[in-house]
Amino acid sequence: MAIISKQTDILRTPQGLRRKILFIYALMLGIVLVIVNIYPVRIMERQIVDTARDNMLSDVTALSSILRQSSELSPDTISSAIGVLRLDEQNRRIIVTDPSGLVLYDSSSKNSVKGKVVVYAEIITALGGEDVFYCIHEEGAFDEWAAAPIMRGNLIEGAVYFYQQDVESAKLLGSVESNIRLVSFAALGLSIVAMLIFNRSLGKRFSALLVGVREAGSGNFNYRIKMKGSDELTQIAGEFNELSHRIQRSETARRQFVADASHELKTPLASIKLLSDSISQNKNISRDTVDEFLGDIGNEIDRLIRISEELIAINKADFTAEENYVCNMADTVERAADRLKIKAETAQVDLQVSCEGDCAVFATDDGIYHIVFNLIENAIKYNRKEGRVTVTLKRVEDNVVFTVEDTGIGIPLHEQKRVFERFFRVDKNRSRATGGTGLGLSIVKEWTDKLGGEITLKSTYGEGSVFKVVLPAYTGEAGV
């Protein structure tokens, strides 16, 4: 009990686990919100830039293609080409230069650089023979630049330069970003409320489990955890209740066993104490009486030894792990019968044994011996004079059947269900007279169960009893 109590001290409240769950949830929610706010905006921004690049490069190359077909580059031919393509209808600044960078045409009237040499990076790149496009998104607008060379054969005759500022697309992107942020905060609020409700419910369920653990730690195995649902915590609660039930049964059986064992051990000890006190306190006691008392003390000591041996046998049946042994049950039956022949002759009981050879079982010889010896001994012990005990052992399909039939006193019907209980006796006075401890049949039952078998009883009071033990036969190869 102390070990369980110390372990439950570590888990006094579920707060630690709940904090960890909240932290993990907050971290994951934060990551999701960042992704939700950034990823769609970046995708839309990329689409705007790609669209602008396609449009501007298409227009700048179209203008370059028309201009290279002109006989010469002049403001008039450039203006005419722009009109043909309707580029003057768009809100763009258009600059056309000669091969040296001298501006031949500038659509801007405010900051015109016409007649000047410009060193814009885009124009320099275009004069090098490459198309170029740049875009920057800042301060609520997309600033976009594009340039292309004017080629005539392998010669560069000049460059075409476009610049435009897209405010509308930037406003649309900002509006989408604001809406996403608003929806995200709304979702965050709802998620927090849902998480708090979930956390409170989870806390109650963990608290219920901890209460059950504490109750078990204090020795209250009658406590059951009540929990609805079908999740893992409900399964844990069910397993806990089942474990508590098994511990409760084991504890009840243990207490009953200790009480019965104490009673059985106390009786011969009390007799020994009484007899020894009678010898020591009576100075005038005769030698014959002393010898009689010493004989009685020896009988009680023998009784203590038998009880101790049978308690050890029960302990082996309860706790010894199954070992990989194969036992020839016929040899064990014949050995037990030989040992009990003298006892049968003394009790004037006819002991008949019939064994088949092929009766191997997957068990230790020790376990089989406890079953065989106790059943045959009981049949002899509770028989009548000139009675008979018939022992048979045979193979029936995949089972080995061991039967002990006697012509003894029999067992009343209302007590037949209890004969396998520890320390139970049908006739207590006769059991004590014959040296019975009330443990023999319980040893047989526990070893039979341990070996995966079954024991049955048929008895008619005053006529006799038949005990039948059925064990799984060993079907492996010989010599294993």
N, C-alpha and C positions, 0 to 999 in steps of 0.2 A: 504493500500500500504506500509506503514512504516513497518508493521510487516513482510511482505514478504521480504523487503529489508534487515532488520536486520538478518533474517534467512539466506539469501544468502551470507551475509558477512562471515559466518562461513565456507562456501564452495567456497571460491574464486578460488581455483585451486584444481585439483584432485591429486596433488603431494602426499599428505599424504596417500591416499588410495593406490596409485601406489607403494609407498615405502613399505607399508605393504604387498602388493601382492608379490613384489620382495623378501622381507624378507622370507615370507612363502615359496615361490618357492625355494629360495636358501637353506632353512632349509630342505625341503623335498628332494631336489636334493642331498644334502649332505648325508642324511640318506640312500637314494637309492644307492649312490655311495659306501658308506661304506658296505652296504649289498652285492652289486654286487662284490666288491673286496674281501670281507672276506668269504662270505658263500661258493662260489664254491671251493675256495682254501682249506677251512677247510673240505669240503666234500671229495675232492680228497685226502687230507692228511689222512683222516680217512680210506678211501678205501685202501691206500697204507699200512697203519699200520695193518689193518685187514687181508690183504693178507699175509703180512709178518708173522703175528702171526699164521695164519692157517698153512703156509708152515713150519715154524720153529718148532711149536709144533708137527706137523705131523712127521717131520724127527727125532726130539729128542725122541719122544715116540717110533718110529720104531726102532731106535738104541737101546733104553733101552730094548725093547722086545726081540731083538736078543741076547743082552748080558746076560739077565737073564736066557737064555737057555744054556749058556756056562757052562762048569764044573767049570771053574775058570776064574777070571778076570786077564788078563795079557796083556802086550802091543801087543803080537802077535794076541790073540783072538780079541782084540779091533780093531786093524788095519785091520784084516780080515773082521770083521763085517762092518766097514766103507767102505771097498772096495766093499763088496756085495751090499750095498745101494748106492754106487757111491757118497758118501758124500765128498770124497776127491776131486771131480771135482768142487766143489763149493768153493767160496771164503769165507770160514768160519774158525773160530778157534774152535776146538773141544777139550774139556777136559773131561776126565773120572776119577772119584775118587773112593776110597773105602769108607766104612761107616764112617771112621774117618776124611775124607777130604783129605787124602793123594792122590796126583795126580799120577795116574797110566799111563795116556796117555795125551799128549799135542801136538796138530798138529802144533803149532807155533815153528819155529826154532830159531827165534830171541830172544824172551822173554819167553822161555820155563820155566815152573814151575814144570816140571816132577820131582817126588821124594820129592816134598815139600807139606806141608799142607797149603791149601788155605782157606780163610774165605770169599769168595765172597758171597754176600747176596743171589744170585740166587741158589748157590750150597747148602748153609745152608738150604734154603727153601725146595729144592729138597730132601735133606737128612731127612727133616721132613716129607716126604711122599707126597708132593704136586707138581704139575706141575706149572711152573711160566714162565711169559713172560713180558719183559719190552721193551719200545722203546722211544727214545728221538730224536727229530728233531732239530738240531742246526748246525751252521757253515757249511751249504751246504751239510749235509749228515744225513741219518737216522742211528742211532746206535741202534742195536737190540740185546737183550739177551733172551735166553730161557734155561730152565733146567728141568729135570725130574728124578725121583728116579728109581733105578734099583731094582725091587722087586723080591724076590724069596719066594713065599708063603707070609707070613706076615712079613718077614724079609727084611730089606733094605740092599742090598749088595753094594750099591754105588750110584753115581749120574752121569748123563750126562749133560754137559754144552756146549751151543753153543753161539758164538758171531759173528756178521757180521756187516759190515758198508756198507750201500746202498747209493752210491753216484749218480748213474744213476737216481734213482727215485726222489732224491732230485733236480737234475738238471731239470728233466721233470716238477716237481712241480714249480720250480722257473721260468721256461720258460712260463708255463701257467699263473702264477701270473703276469708276466711282460706283456703278451699279453692282459690279462684282464684289467690291469691298463692302457695300451695304448688305448684300445677300450673305456674305461671309460672316459679318458681325451678327446678323440675325440668326444664322445657323449656329454660330458659336454660343449665343445666348441659350438657344434651345438645347444644344448639346450639354451645356453646363447644367441646366435644369434636369435633363434626363440622367446625367451622370450622378448628380446629387441624389436623385430618387433611387437609382441603381445602387449607389454606394450605401445608402441607408438600408435598403433591402438586404444587400450583401452583408452588411454589418450585423443585422439581426440574425441572419442564417449562421454566420460564424459564431456569434455569441451563443446561439442555441447549441452548436457543437461543443463549444468550450464549457458550457454549463454541464453538458453530459459527461465530458472528460473529468471535470472537477468532482461531480457526483460519484463517478466510478472510482476516482482517486481516493475519495473519502470512504469507500466501501459500500456505497449504495448502488448495488447492481440491479435493483428493481427499476431504476430510472430509465425512461425511454425518451428519445428525442423525437418530437413531432415536427415533421417537415414535409411540406407539399412540393410537388414538382417531379421532374424526371432528370434533372441535371446531375453533375458529378457530386455536388454537395449533398443532394438527397440520397444518392447511392452510398456516400460515406456514412450518412446518418443511419441508413438501413443496415450497413455492415456493422456499425457501432452497436445498434440495438441487438443484432444477432450475436455479436461477441459478448455483450453484457448478459444475454440470455444463457449462453453456454457457460460463462464464468459463474453465473448465479447457480446453475445446475451443478457445476463442479464444486462450488463452495458448499452447497447444501449437502452434496454427497460426501464431501470431505469431512464436514462437521458430524454428519451421521456416522461415518466410518470411524472417526476419532472417538465419538461417544460409545459406539458399539465395541470397538477394540479396547477402550479403557475399561468398559464393564466386564468384557471377557477376561482381560488380564487381571482385573481387580479380584475376581472371584477366587481363582487358585492362590493368589497372593494372600488374600484374607484367610483362606484355609491354612496355608503354610504358617502364617503369623499365629493363628489360633492354636495350631498343633504344637508349634515350637514354644509358645508361651505356656501351654499346659505342661510340657515336659520340664521347662526351666522353673516354673513356679511350684510344681508339686514335688516336694522332696521325697515323699514316700511312694512315688509311683513305681509300679513293678516293672521288671525287665520285659515281661511279655507285652505290657501296655506300651512301653517305650518302643519296642520293635514294631508294634502295630501302628503307632503314630508315625514312626519313621517310614514305614511302608506307605502310609497315606501321603506323607510329605513327598516321597519319591514319585507317587502317582501324579500329584499336583504339579511337580516339576516337569514330568513327562508331558503333562497337558500344556504347560507354558511353552515347552519346546515345540510341540505340534502347532500351537497357535502362531508362534514366531515363524516357523517354516512356511506355514500357509500364507501369512502376511507377506513374506518375501516373494512367494509365488505370485500373489496378486500384484505386487509391485512390478514384477517382471512383465506380467501380462499388460499392465497399464503403460509402462514407459519404455520397455526394451524395443529398439528398432528392429524391424523384420530383417532377418539375415538370409542370404542366398544359400539355403541348405535344402537338400532333398532327403526326406526321411522314409525308410521302408517301414510302414506302419505295422505290418505283420510281425516284424521282429520286436517292436515295442510292446505290442499286445501280449505276445507270448512271454516276454520278459516280466511284464507286470503281473501276468497270471501266475507265473512260477513263484514270484515273490509272495503272492497272496494265497497260495495253495494251503500252507499250514494254517493260516487264519480261517480259511474255509473249512478245513477239517476240524479245527477246534470248535467252530460254531455248528458243526454237523450240517454243512451246506455242500451240496454237490455242485462243483464248478466245472462247466463244460465250455470248451473253447474251440471255435472253428474259424480258421483264417485262410483266405486266398493269398496267393503269392504276389500277384501284380497289384499292389495297393500302395504305391509310392505317392507321397504328398509333398507339396512345396512348403516345408516347415522345419523347425528345429526339433530334434528328438526330445529336448526338454519340454517344449510345449505339448507335444503329443503325449508324452508320458504323464503329464499332469491330468490331461483329459481322461486317458485310459485308466490310470490307477485310481483316481477318485471315484469314477463311475462303478468300477468293479468292487472297490472297497465298500462303497455305500450299499451296493446290492447284497453283499455278504453281511454287512453290519446290521442292516434293517430287515433281515430275512427271518424266517422261523426255522426251528429245528426240523431236520429232514427236508429242508427246502432245496430249491435249485436255482442256480444262476447260469444263464445261457449267454455266452459272448460270441458274436459273429462279426466277421470283417470280410467285406466283398467289394468288388469293383462293379459299379452300375453306370455304364456309359462313361461320361467324363467326371464322375464323382466316386469317392470312396465312402462307403456307408459302414459305420461302426455302431453296433446295436448291443445293448446290455438289457437282458430281460430277467426279472426275478419273480419269485413267488412269495414275496414278503408282505409287509403290513399294508402297503399301498399308501396313497396320499389322497386326502379328501379333496373333492372338486374345488371347493372355495379357496383352498390353499395352494393349488397347483401353480397359479401365476406368480407366487411369491417364493417358490423354492430356490430360485436362482439369486435371491437377494442375499447380501452379505449378513452373516450371523443369524439368518432365519432358520428356525427348527420347527418341524411339524410336531414332533413329540419331544418337548424340552426335557422332560425327566429321563426318557429313554436315551436321548442324545447325550446327555451328560454321563449317564451310566456307561454308555459305550465309548466314551471319550470323544464324541463329536464336537466340533467347534462351530458348525454352522457356516463354514467357509468353503467346503469342498465343492458344492455345486456352483457357487459363484465363481470359483477358480475355473471350473470347466466351461462355464458360459463365457467368461472374458477371454479365455484362450481360444475358444471356438470362433468368437466374433473377430478376434485379432487375426486369425488365419483365414478369414473370409468364408467361414462355414456357417452351419445352422444346426441348432439342437432343438429337438422336440420331445415332449413327454406325453405318454398315455398311461393312465393309472386308474385302477379301480380299488377303492378303499377296502382293505381286508383281503384282497386277492393278489395284488402285485403291481409292478410298474415296468414300463418299457421306455428306456432312454435311447434316442437315435441321434447320432451325430453324422452330418453330411459335410464332407470337405471336398474342395476341388482337387481332382487327381492331377498328379504331375504327368504331363504329356511329352516331356522332352526326351532326348536320346538317352539311352542307358549309359551310366557311368559319369553323368554330369554332376 
